[in-house]
Amino acid sequence: MSAEEKIKRYLFDKGDLHDCVVESFSWHPKARRFEVSILDVNAGFLGLPEYPGRQPATFVLSGVSALGIELEVLSERLVIFEMLLSGTGKELSLDMGISPSGKISIAFAELSVVE
């Protein structure tokens, strides 16, 4: 299984991170790295029998070649309503839909999840 297939499978298993609260974003331009910390990657299953419990995680995107952030800061609480991965090899793209209003798009080479 390729690296992007593993990431897609992880996102699928986590419900594409629907209803996950963002704890923080961190941009490291010199290192070309963007990090997204999530309070509970299982939040989309909260209240359901299959909810495995709270699991914080940080998504580390390395080799960032483009970063677009469009957020209207209407609330101090940002919630992901979808996270979509596209591309192959070292040309990957991640699009995050953010509620209440916004989007983050990142073109990158590698993604790792620190749980």
N, C-alpha and C positions, 0 to 999 in steps of 0.2 A: 504494500500500500504506500503510495507517494505521500510526501509531507502535506501537500494541499488536501489530499483525500482524508488524511488523519484529522486535519483542522476542520474540514467540512463535517466529518463524522462527529467530532467533539461538539461543534456548534449545533448540529442536529439533535444529538443526545441531550443537550442543554436547552432545547426549545428555541434555538437561535437567540438565546439570552433575553427573550421576551420578559418584560417586567423587572429586569435587573437594574438595581440602583447603582449609579456610578459614584464611587467614593472620590476618585480623582483622575485627572489627566496629567501627564508629564511629558514635556517635549525637550529632548536633548539634541539641539541642532548639530553640535560638533560631532557627536557620536552617530547622528542620523537615526535616532531611536525615539519612538513614541510609546508611552505606556498608558494603559487604561486599567485602573483598579476597580474591581466590582465587589460589592459587599456580599452578595450571595448569587453564584452562577446558577443555582437551582431555583431561584425565585419564581420562575414561570410555573413551577409545580406546587407552589405553596398552597396548602389546604387540600391537596389531592393525596390519595393513598400512596402514590409513587414518589412523593416528596422525600428525598433521602436525607434532608437536613441542611443546615446552613453551611455553605462552602465559599469562603472568599477566594478570589483569584486575581492575578495581575496578568494582563496580556501585554507581551513585550514584542513590539514590531521593530525589526532591525532592517537596515539598508533602506530607509525611507527616502523616496525620490520625489514624492509630492504629498502635501498635507493640506486639506481643505477643511476649515471649521466654520460652520454657519450655525450659530446658536443665538436664539433670542432668549435672554436670561429673564424668564418670567417667574422663576422659582429657584430656590436654592437646592432643590432636589431634581436631579436629572435622571431619567429612566430610559433605558434602551427598549425600543419596541421591536427592533429587528437588527440583526447583524448578518450581513451577506458577504461571502467571500467569492471572488472571481479571479480568473487568470490561472496561469500555470508556471511551474519552475520558479525562476527568480523575478517574475513579473506578476506579482499578486496585487490584488486590490481589495480593501475591506471598506464596506459602507455601513455606517451605523445610523439608524434612525433614532433620534432622541426626542423624548417627550419632556416638556410640553411643546417645544418647537425647535427643531434643528436637525442638523446632519453633520457627521464627520466622515470624511473620505480620506483614505490613506493608500498610497501606492508604496509597496515595500517588497523586500526580498525574502525575509524570514519572519516567522511568528512562533513564539513559544508561550506557553501558559505556565505560570508559577502558582501552584495551589498551596 
